[in-house]
Amino acid sequence: MSTGVFSVDLLRRSIRAQVIGPTDAGYDEARAVWNGSIDRRPLAVVRPADTAEVAEAVAAIRAGGADLTVRGGGHNYAGHAVADGAVMLDLSKLDSVLVDPVRMRARCGGGATWAELDGTANRHGLAVTGGFISDTGIGGLTLGGGFGWLTPLFGMSCDNLVAAEVVTADGHVVAASLQENPDLFWALRGGGGNFGITTSFEFALHEFGPLVQVALLWWPPSEAVGPLVEGNAVLMDLPARHCGTINAISGPPAPFVPERWQGEPGFVIGIAGDGSPDDLAAAVAPLRALTPTPAWELVAEMPYAALQQLFDDIAPWGTFAYEKSLYLDRIDAAVAEVMVEQYPRKNSPLSVMPSMPLCGRFCDVPEGNTAFGGSRDPGLLVNISASCPDPAVFAAEREWVREFWGELRPFARGDGGYVNFLTDPGQEQVATSYGPKYHRLRSVKTAWDPANVFRHNANITPVVP
């Protein structure tokens, strides 16, 4: 394929991978991503079947003079996977998940989802930190860091990455690990998709499950200030093998929720562990002792993979979505007052405020080990997330996110946010989120992608000569 004006027909003749053009059946479905507010029209969608086809496609797309984007799971709020006038490289066929229970390793294709990895590993009583929504892609979440239930126990997803296979901007395939291309490996663990297309991830797994004990305790806003403050403290010092989250959610229409609270906004503290029911009861006891007591609670035993799907209903495919995040040192009374005032102002029943305690193993990983830009000090990551099945309320819900974030901003730790939660990232935002690591990341970017081919992301710009 020679350099010139891009042609879908020429691309189709030049590569082995499936090519879907704007006039082909299935084009609209192929270009769609999870966030329904994203409606962009790529030049074509390319679906490689393996790493060799990815490399071949990258070379052909660049030779044809076209821009390109990369789709892993397509779950990014900003919709980086698709761009007007670019070619989307869709990795969904690279969805293999192979678990070695003896070595406690998992090797996953770049298009696999957490549901696939969680389910396969769970059958062996193994797990690694993954996201809260199970159809999220492994690739995007890991490359940006990767928070989840297990962060306090095993660190972020990127902390557990031990090797990767990467297609570079010039269409070559390279390995990345502590032994091979260690600079690239460092950058992949938190630096996003800026350095190449990661077609394979190898994770260290940990014994967890297969069954877990789970407790969710919920308070209405009028009674939640004390539980938020005390609950934050409890989650930062849970017994071994236990982890937790603080979330703002509407009471679901479920049998365990009294009818008066179904659909009502409130705050839930969740604790999970893979010990006995008595172990969970001991971990939850300080929360049950709070005044006022929870308005409702759920205590259940379930596979770890089911825990990972517990909140899937708040993020259905095609929902209109927007989010902003910040880091806090803690939830004190002043922060809690803002939360209980602002959260009920949402318009959509699916909009949430998940908060992840930063403690335990997360804090034990040395700052310089990965490219993750946030501090490793104890604290809390707060994400304010709009999810609107009804697009008519999306503009108001997006403004609610911004106002809520603005009210919490005076309490934030630093100016940066979590890069995976940057819905509309600008260069200054990205640089601030990475802090002092941004300079090193730009050096690695310059070495591996000097032309900034991989720029449809929370972009790290190469150094201009």
Helices and strands as residue ranges (DSSP letters): H 8-14, E 18-20, H 27-31, E 44-47, H 51-63, E 67-71, E 86-90, E 97-100, E 105-109, H 114-122, E 126-127, H 138-144, H 151-154, G 158-160, E 161-167, E 173-176, H 182-188, E 197-204, E 206-207, E 211-219, G 221-223, H 225-235, E 242-250, G 259-261, E 265-273, H 277-288, E 296-303, H 304-307, G 312-314, E 320-328, H 333-342, G 343-345, E 353-358, H 361-364, G 367-369, E 379-388, G 391-393, H 394-408, G 409-411, G 419-421, H 427-434, G 435-437, H 438-448
